[in-house]
């Protein structure tokens, strides 16, 4: 399968990376007044606001798929989107389901990584720290039973 696509952008060799770069540099289609995505069928001009949440969900799913098995276990100890879980309860639940039992310091690093990936949200500080999911679906079956 070829990664070469038909691109109307000037000086584009047609490779996927070149097309992505062309869209970032010049988001408007050179053949009409529409944005590149609207002109080439990637964004519905009637529903432009749908593209941003869909792209954010897609990026979160990619981020979730990058987590290791143990990181996914920690992530899945959090309740579904919306509910907060106290740090102490999160660590206790993880200890119950994990066979490797990573240190709390390692888990805090993982939680920071998940925050950076916009998979979870942190509230509070110190003993009052709590976490919640920002992602509802996982790309594979749940690891926690």
MDTraj code that builds the backbone (N, CA, C; nanometers):
import mdtraj as md
import numpy as np

residues = "UNK UNK UNK UNK UNK UNK UNK UNK UNK UNK UNK UNK UNK UNK UNK UNK UNK UNK UNK UNK UNK UNK UNK UNK UNK UNK UNK UNK UNK UNK UNK UNK UNK UNK UNK UNK UNK UNK UNK UNK UNK UNK UNK UNK UNK UNK UNK UNK UNK UNK UNK UNK UNK UNK UNK UNK UNK UNK UNK UNK UNK UNK UNK UNK UNK UNK UNK UNK UNK UNK UNK UNK UNK UNK UNK UNK UNK UNK UNK UNK UNK UNK UNK UNK UNK UNK UNK UNK UNK UNK UNK UNK UNK UNK UNK UNK UNK UNK UNK UNK UNK UNK UNK UNK UNK UNK UNK UNK UNK UNK UNK UNK UNK UNK UNK UNK UNK UNK UNK UNK UNK UNK UNK UNK UNK UNK UNK UNK UNK UNK UNK UNK UNK UNK UNK UNK UNK UNK UNK UNK UNK UNK UNK UNK UNK".split()
xyz = np.array([
    [0.0855, -0.1190, 0.0000],
    [0.0000, 0.0000, 0.0000],
    [0.0891, 0.1240, 0.0000],
    [0.0574, 0.2183, -0.0810],
    [0.1389, 0.3383, -0.0959],
    [0.0927, 0.4480, -0.0007],
    [0.1876, 0.5251, 0.0495],
    [0.1545, 0.6387, 0.1347],
    [0.1493, 0.7678, 0.0537],
    [0.1508, 0.7564, -0.0784],
    [0.1461, 0.8742, -0.1640],
    [0.0002, 0.9078, -0.1911],
    [-0.0339, 1.0341, -0.1747],
    [-0.1702, 1.0799, -0.1988],
    [-0.1692, 1.1932, -0.2997],
    [-0.2845, 1.2168, -0.3610],
    [-0.2986, 1.3256, -0.4568],
    [-0.3185, 1.4550, -0.3794],
    [-0.2211, 1.5428, -0.3877],
    [-0.2286, 1.6681, -0.3131],
    [-0.2181, 1.7864, -0.4092],
    [-0.3126, 1.8791, -0.4033],
    [-0.3089, 1.9950, -0.4921],
    [-0.2146, 2.1057, -0.4438],
    [-0.1514, 2.0874, -0.3291],
    [-0.0665, 2.1920, -0.2736],
    [0.0610, 2.2059, -0.3575],
    [0.1067, 2.3297, -0.3801],
    [0.2294, 2.3496, -0.4557],
    [0.3489, 2.2914, -0.3799],
    [0.4436, 2.2374, -0.4519],
    [0.5675, 2.1817, -0.3965],
    [0.5447, 2.0655, -0.3015],
    [0.4372, 1.9938, -0.3183],
    [0.4099, 1.8782, -0.2332],
    [0.4421, 1.7524, -0.3120],
    [0.5222, 1.6625, -0.2539],
    [0.5592, 1.5397, -0.3248],
    [0.4546, 1.4292, -0.3106],
    [0.3486, 1.4546, -0.2342],
    [0.2401, 1.3587, -0.2222],
    [0.2539, 1.2608, -0.1073],
    [0.3661, 1.2628, -0.0363],
    [0.3785, 1.1713, 0.0766],
    [0.2878, 1.2188, 0.1898],
    [0.2504, 1.1269, 0.2768],
    [0.1600, 1.1601, 0.3870],
    [0.2168, 1.2737, 0.4712],
    [0.3458, 1.2660, 0.5073],
    [0.4069, 1.3707, 0.5898],
    [0.4048, 1.5057, 0.5189],
    [0.4294, 1.5045, 0.3905],
    [0.4288, 1.6298, 0.3150],
    [0.2893, 1.6904, 0.3108],
    [0.1888, 1.6055, 0.2948],
    [0.0503, 1.6541, 0.2923],
    [0.0135, 1.7118, 0.4287],
    [0.0508, 1.6423, 0.5378],
    [0.0219, 1.6935, 0.6710],
    [0.0896, 1.8282, 0.6933],
    [0.2150, 1.8404, 0.6513],
    [0.2874, 1.9668, 0.6656],
    [0.2220, 2.0757, 0.5823],
    [0.1799, 2.0422, 0.4611],
    [0.1153, 2.1406, 0.3744],
    [-0.0135, 2.1916, 0.4375],
    [-0.0886, 2.1022, 0.5014],
    [-0.2138, 2.1435, 0.5647],
    [-0.1872, 2.2355, 0.6835],
    [-0.0779, 2.2108, 0.7578],
    [-0.0460, 2.2980, 0.8715],
    [0.0022, 2.4349, 0.8233],
    [0.0832, 2.4352, 0.7193],
    [0.1401, 2.5608, 0.6706],
    [0.0338, 2.6459, 0.6026],
    [-0.0490, 2.5835, 0.5221],
    [-0.1499, 2.6573, 0.4469],
    [-0.2833, 2.5848, 0.4606],
    [-0.3596, 2.6169, 0.5661],
    [-0.4840, 2.5443, 0.5881],
    [-0.5915, 2.5711, 0.4832],
    [-0.5734, 2.6716, 0.3989],
    [-0.6718, 2.7005, 0.2949],
    [-0.6338, 2.6280, 0.1667],
    [-0.7342, 2.5747, 0.0984],
    [-0.7123, 2.5065, -0.0284],
    [-0.6724, 2.6096, -0.1336],
    [-0.5715, 2.5811, -0.2145],
    [-0.5297, 2.6775, -0.3158],
    [-0.6288, 2.6919, -0.4311],
    [-0.7282, 2.5986, -0.4398],
    [-0.8220, 2.6001, -0.5514],
    [-0.9553, 2.6659, -0.5200],
    [-0.9810, 2.6913, -0.3912],
    [-1.1078, 2.7528, -0.3536],
    [-1.0894, 2.8258, -0.2210],
    [-1.1940, 2.8833, -0.1689],
    [-1.1865, 2.9599, -0.0442],
    [-1.2031, 2.8731, 0.0804],
    [-1.2377, 2.7457, 0.0625],
    [-1.2618, 2.6573, 0.1765],
    [-1.1302, 2.6198, 0.2435],
    [-1.1400, 2.5703, 0.3649],
    [-1.0193, 2.5185, 0.4293],
    [-0.9811, 2.3894, 0.3591],
    [-0.8576, 2.3491, 0.3751],
    [-0.8072, 2.2292, 0.3088],
    [-0.8941, 2.1088, 0.3437],
    [-0.9288, 2.0917, 0.4715],
    [-1.0095, 1.9779, 0.5141],
    [-1.1494, 1.9789, 0.4552],
    [-1.2118, 2.0955, 0.4471],
    [-1.3460, 2.1049, 0.3898],
    [-1.3428, 2.0711, 0.2421],
    [-1.2443, 2.1242, 0.1708],
    [-1.2340, 2.1035, 0.0267],
    [-1.2097, 1.9565, -0.0057],
    [-1.1319, 1.8889, 0.0763],
    [-1.0927, 1.7516, 0.0453],
    [-1.1708, 1.6490, 0.1252],
    [-1.2872, 1.6898, 0.1781],
    [-1.3792, 1.5965, 0.2392],
    [-1.3406, 1.5461, 0.3770],
    [-1.2450, 1.6087, 0.4422],
    [-1.2053, 1.5624, 0.5746],
    [-1.2856, 1.6302, 0.6847],
    [-1.3469, 1.7427, 0.6564],
    [-1.4283, 1.8144, 0.7538],
    [-1.5589, 1.8516, 0.6856],
    [-1.6692, 1.8225, 0.7490],
    [-1.7998, 1.8597, 0.6957],
    [-1.8186, 2.0091, 0.7203],
    [-1.8317, 2.0905, 0.6130],
    [-1.8459, 2.2346, 0.6320],
    [-1.9711, 2.2728, 0.7103],
    [-2.0714, 2.1841, 0.7133],
    [-2.1929, 2.2105, 0.7888],
    [-2.1721, 2.1847, 0.9383],
    [-2.0709, 2.1052, 0.9739],
    [-2.0466, 2.0671, 1.1129],
    [-1.8987, 2.0888, 1.1504],
    [-1.8446, 2.2094, 1.1329],
    [-1.7017, 2.2294, 1.1593],
    [-1.6634, 2.2084, 1.3051],
    [-1.7565, 2.2320, 1.3977],
    [-1.7256, 2.2157, 1.5394],
    [-1.7096, 2.0688, 1.5788],
    [-1.7616, 1.9765, 1.4983],
    [-1.7500, 1.8341, 1.5276],
    [-1.6064, 1.7841, 1.5090],
    [-1.5301, 1.8510, 1.4258],
    [-1.3951, 1.8042, 1.3938],
    [-1.3021, 1.8137, 1.5145],
    [-1.3126, 1.9189, 1.5939],
    [-1.2211, 1.9379, 1.7069],
    [-1.2445, 1.8334, 1.8159],
    [-1.3681, 1.8135, 1.8666],
    [-1.3869, 1.7082, 1.9670],
    [-1.3491, 1.5700, 1.9149],
    [-1.3786, 1.5426, 1.7878],
    [-1.3434, 1.4118, 1.7313],
    [-1.1919, 1.3943, 1.7286],
    [-1.1196, 1.4981, 1.6926],
    [-0.9729, 1.4907, 1.6892],
    [-0.9168, 1.4743, 1.8307],
    [-0.9766, 1.5425, 1.9279],
    [-0.9312, 1.5282, 2.0666],
    [-0.9551, 1.3867, 2.1178],
    [-1.0720, 1.3295, 2.0870],
    [-1.1003, 1.1910, 2.1282],
    [-1.0017, 1.0942, 2.0639],
    [-0.9737, 1.1153, 1.9366],
    [-0.8795, 1.0290, 1.8646],
    [-0.7401, 1.0373, 1.9267],
    [-0.6970, 1.1570, 1.9604],
    [-0.5651, 1.1746, 2.0219],
    [-0.5602, 1.1088, 2.1598],
    [-0.6669, 1.1203, 2.2372],
    [-0.6713, 1.0543, 2.3687],
    [-0.6657, 0.9028, 2.3540],
    [-0.7341, 0.8487, 2.2544],
    [-0.7301, 0.7039, 2.2324],
    [-0.5895, 0.6589, 2.1929],
    [-0.5218, 0.7393, 2.1104],
    [-0.3827, 0.7073, 2.0747],
    [-0.2943, 0.7113, 2.1990],
    [-0.3148, 0.8125, 2.2831],
    [-0.2368, 0.8234, 2.4059],
    [-0.2623, 0.7042, 2.4972],
    [-0.3869, 0.6632, 2.5071],
    [-0.4218, 0.5489, 2.5905],
    [-0.3545, 0.4218, 2.5396],
    [-0.3471, 0.4079, 2.4100],
    [-0.2849, 0.2876, 2.3537],
    [-0.1332, 0.2855, 2.3764],
    [-0.0735, 0.3992, 2.4087],
    [0.0706, 0.4066, 2.4357],
    [0.1078, 0.3609, 2.5770],
    [0.0089, 0.3489, 2.6646],
    [0.0373, 0.3108, 2.8024],
    [0.0802, 0.1644, 2.8105],
    [0.1703, 0.1352, 2.9037],
    [0.2109, -0.0028, 2.9281],
    [0.0981, -0.0767, 3.0004],
    [0.1132, -0.2062, 3.0143],
    [0.0125, -0.2872, 3.0829],
    [-0.0126, -0.2364, 3.2251],
    [0.0946, -0.2154, 3.3017],
    [0.0788, -0.1697, 3.4405],
    [0.0185, -0.0289, 3.4473],
    [0.0555, 0.0585, 3.3534],
    [-0.0025, 0.1929, 3.3494],
    [-0.1515, 0.1854, 3.3174],
    [-0.1896, 0.0942, 3.2274],
    [-0.3316, 0.0759, 3.1956],
    [-0.4075, 0.0248, 3.3178],
    [-0.3448, -0.0664, 3.3951],
    [-0.4093, -0.1133, 3.5178],
    [-0.4390, 0.0038, 3.6110],
    [-0.3401, 0.0900, 3.6289],
    [-0.3589, 0.2070, 3.7155],
    [-0.4698, 0.2955, 3.6603],
    [-0.4683, 0.3216, 3.5305],
    [-0.5712, 0.4038, 3.4668],
    [-0.7095, 0.3425, 3.4884],
    [-0.7198, 0.2127, 3.4716],
    [-0.8505, 0.1469, 3.4794],
    [-0.9002, 0.1288, 3.6219],
    [-0.8161, 0.1573, 3.7218],
    [-0.8673, 0.1559, 3.8589],
    [-0.9530, 0.2786, 3.8863],
    [-0.9404, 0.3804, 3.8011],
    [-1.0257, 0.4994, 3.8142],
    [-1.1651, 0.4675, 3.7634],
    [-1.2690, 0.5197, 3.8289],
    [-1.4056, 0.4954, 3.7801],
    [-1.4259, 0.5640, 3.6451],
    [-1.5336, 0.5269, 3.5787],
    [-1.5644, 0.5873, 3.4489],
    [-1.5672, 0.7389, 3.4582],
    [-1.5608, 0.8026, 3.3444],
    [-1.5526, 0.9480, 3.3322],
    [-1.6511, 1.0194, 3.4250],
    [-1.5990, 1.1194, 3.4951],
    [-1.6834, 1.2035, 3.5779],
    [-1.6671, 1.1867, 3.7273],
    [-1.6462, 1.0654, 3.7747],
    [-1.6351, 1.0404, 3.9185],
    [-1.4912, 1.0578, 3.9660],
    [-1.4742, 1.1253, 4.0787],
    [-1.3417, 1.1456, 4.1376],
    [-1.3081, 1.0283, 4.2294],
    [-1.1799, 0.9953, 4.2392],
    [-1.1317, 0.8914, 4.3295],
    [-1.0139, 0.9468, 4.4084],
    [-1.0214, 0.9361, 4.5405],
    [-0.9128, 0.9836, 4.6267],
    [-0.7857, 0.9037, 4.5994],
    [-0.6731, 0.9702, 4.6121],
    [-0.5434, 0.9095, 4.5858],
    [-0.5220, 0.7811, 4.6666],
    [-0.5537, 0.7846, 4.7949],
    [-0.5342, 0.6665, 4.8807],
    [-0.6140, 0.5471, 4.8301],
    [-0.7380, 0.5724, 4.7895],
    [-0.8226, 0.4648, 4.7387],
    [-0.7712, 0.4129, 4.6046],
    [-0.7222, 0.5032, 4.5219],
    [-0.6638, 0.4647, 4.3933],
    [-0.5459, 0.3705, 4.4144],
    [-0.4540, 0.4083, 4.5042],
    [-0.3367, 0.3249, 4.5300],
    [-0.3755, 0.1906, 4.5910],
    [-0.4731, 0.1899, 4.6811],
    [-0.5174, 0.0646, 4.7432],
    [-0.5790, -0.0296, 4.6389],
    [-0.6601, 0.0249, 4.5511],
    [-0.7231, -0.0557, 4.4461],
    [-0.6177, -0.1111, 4.3512],
    [-0.5213, -0.0266, 4.3136],
    [-0.4132, -0.0721, 4.2251],
    [-0.3358, -0.1857, 4.2918],
    [-0.3061, -0.1727, 4.4200],
    [-0.2331, -0.2775, 4.4924],
    [-0.3078, -0.4107, 4.4878],
    [-0.4393, -0.4067, 4.4902],
    [-0.5205, -0.5289, 4.4858],
    [-0.5135, -0.5981, 4.3503],
    [-0.5095, -0.5215, 4.2408],
    [-0.5172, -0.5810, 4.1068],
    [-0.3806, -0.6044, 4.0416],
    [-0.2785, -0.5371, 4.0884],
    [-0.1474, -0.5488, 4.0260],
    [-0.0656, -0.6614, 4.0874],
    [-0.0015, -0.7368, 4.0015],
    [0.0871, -0.8427, 4.0480],
    [0.2285, -0.7897, 4.0706],
    [0.2666, -0.6838, 3.9997],
    [0.4023, -0.6309, 4.0096],
    [0.4194, -0.5320, 4.1236],
    [0.3141, -0.4633, 4.1628],
    [0.3188, -0.3713, 4.2758],
    [0.4249, -0.2627, 4.2634],
    [0.4119, -0.1776, 4.1644],
    [0.5062, -0.0674, 4.1455],
    [0.4976, 0.0309, 4.2625],
    [0.6078, 0.1040, 4.2856],
    [0.6130, 0.1984, 4.3981],
    [0.5167, 0.3150, 4.3764],
    [0.4813, 0.3809, 4.4851],
    [0.3928, 0.4974, 4.4761],
    [0.4569, 0.6083, 4.3947],
    [0.5859, 0.6251, 4.4076],
    [0.6564, 0.7285, 4.3299],
    [0.6402, 0.7009, 4.1801],
    [0.6585, 0.5761, 4.1413],
    [0.6411, 0.5375, 4.0007],
    [0.4987, 0.5634, 3.9566],
    [0.4024, 0.5297, 4.0403],
    [0.2611, 0.5521, 4.0064],
    [0.2307, 0.7006, 3.9914],
    [0.2886, 0.7824, 4.0796],
    [0.2666, 0.9286, 4.0663],
    [0.3247, 0.9787, 3.9343],
    [0.4399, 0.9247, 3.8947],
    [0.4975, 0.9619, 3.7643],
    [0.4033, 0.9216, 3.6516],
    [0.3475, 0.8021, 3.6610],
    [0.2525, 0.7571, 3.5590],
    [0.1298, 0.8469, 3.5552],
    [0.0796, 0.8842, 3.6731],
    [-0.0378, 0.9712, 3.6783],
    [-0.0077, 1.1069, 3.6152],
    [0.1146, 1.1567, 3.6378],
    [0.1546, 1.2828, 3.5718],
    [0.1555, 1.2662, 3.4215],
    [0.2067, 1.1536, 3.3734],
    [0.2100, 1.1240, 3.2303],
    [0.0678, 1.1203, 3.1744],
    [-0.0228, 1.0558, 3.2471],
    [-0.1616, 1.0469, 3.2016],
    [-0.2279, 1.1845, 3.1994],
    [-0.1908, 1.2703, 3.2945],
    [-0.2407, 1.4087, 3.2932],
    [-0.1901, 1.4803, 3.1695],
    [-0.0617, 1.4633, 3.1405],
    [-0.0012, 1.5272, 3.0240],
    [-0.0702, 1.4812, 2.8945],
    [-0.1090, 1.3534, 2.8892],
    [-0.1789, 1.2985, 2.7728],
    [-0.3273, 1.3338, 2.7719],
    [-0.3747, 1.4087, 2.8729],
    [-0.5165, 1.4452, 2.8861],
    [-0.6069, 1.3226, 2.8980],
    [-0.5575, 1.2214, 2.9683],
    [-0.6380, 1.1033, 2.9936],
    [-0.7092, 1.1137, 3.1279],
    [-0.6472, 1.1865, 3.2233],
    [-0.7043, 1.2031, 3.3567],
    [-0.6915, 1.3479, 3.3999],
    [-0.7665, 1.3809, 3.5032],
    [-0.7594, 1.5136, 3.5639],
    [-0.7270, 1.4967, 3.7116],
    [-0.6431, 1.5855, 3.7634],
    [-0.6044, 1.5811, 3.9040],
    [-0.6683, 1.6990, 3.9754],
    [-0.7161, 1.6725, 4.0955],
    [-0.7718, 1.7781, 4.1789],
    [-0.7103, 1.7701, 4.3174],
    [-0.6922, 1.8830, 4.3807],
    [-0.6380, 1.8854, 4.5162],
    [-0.4883, 1.8641, 4.5214],
    [-0.4363, 1.8683, 4.6442],
    [-0.2927, 1.8506, 4.6683],
    [-0.2732, 1.7664, 4.7933],
    [-0.1552, 1.7102, 4.8075],
    [-0.1216, 1.6333, 4.9272],
    [-0.2186, 1.5192, 4.9508],
    [-0.2614, 1.5036, 5.0764],
    [-0.3537, 1.3946, 5.1106],
    [-0.4927, 1.4144, 5.0486],
    [-0.5219, 1.5341, 5.0040],
    [-0.6515, 1.5618, 4.9420],
    [-0.6516, 1.5416, 4.7914],
    [-0.5457, 1.4846, 4.7367],
    [-0.5380, 1.4651, 4.5919],
    [-0.6420, 1.3636, 4.5470],
    [-0.7060, 1.3952, 4.4354],
    [-0.8042, 1.3045, 4.3764],
    [-0.7866, 1.3067, 4.2249],
    [-0.8317, 1.2013, 4.1609],
    [-0.8158, 1.1864, 4.0168],
    [-0.9467, 1.1413, 3.9548],
    [-0.9624, 1.1732, 3.8253],
    [-1.0760, 1.1208, 3.7493],
    [-1.0363, 1.1055, 3.6034],
    [-1.1061, 1.0144, 3.5360],
    [-1.0818, 0.9885, 3.3938],
    [-1.1408, 1.0998, 3.3075],
    [-1.0748, 1.1243, 3.1959],
    [-1.1311, 1.2126, 3.0938],
    [-1.1665, 1.1329, 2.9686],
    [-1.1373, 1.0041, 2.9697],
    [-1.1630, 0.9157, 2.8564],
    [-1.2619, 0.8097, 2.9009],
    [-1.3648, 0.7839, 2.8190],
    [-1.4654, 0.6859, 2.8571],
    [-1.4380, 0.5485, 2.7980],
    [-1.3877, 0.5420, 2.6782],
    [-1.3694, 0.4131, 2.6117],
    [-1.2218, 0.3767, 2.6070],
    [-1.1965, 0.2474, 2.6134],
    [-1.0605, 0.1986, 2.5984],
    [-1.0513, 0.1241, 2.4655],
    [-0.9330, 0.1236, 2.4022],
    [-0.9215, 0.0609, 2.2713],
    [-0.9349, -0.0909, 2.2755],
    [-0.9147, -0.1538, 2.3897],
    [-0.9287, -0.2981, 2.4030],
    [-1.0131, -0.3270, 2.5267],
    [-1.0357, -0.4511, 2.5531],
    [-1.1137, -0.4896, 2.6707],
    [-1.0444, -0.4403, 2.7978],
    [-1.1225, -0.4218, 2.8995],
    [-1.0719, -0.3762, 3.0279],
    [-0.9753, -0.4779, 3.0875],
    [-0.8702, -0.4297, 3.1497],
    [-0.7718, -0.5160, 3.2142],
    [-0.8130, -0.5513, 3.3552],
    [-0.8957, -0.4672, 3.4169],
    [-0.9393, -0.4886, 3.5544],
    [-1.0737, -0.5583, 3.5510],
    [-1.0855, -0.6711, 3.6186],
    [-1.2099, -0.7490, 3.6122],
    [-1.2951, -0.7371, 3.7276],
])
top = md.Topology()
chain = top.add_chain()
for i, resn in enumerate(residues, 1):
    res = top.add_residue(resn, chain, resSeq=i)
    for name in ("N", "CA", "C"):
        top.add_atom(name, md.element.get_by_symbol(name[0]), res)
traj = md.Trajectory(xyz[None], top)
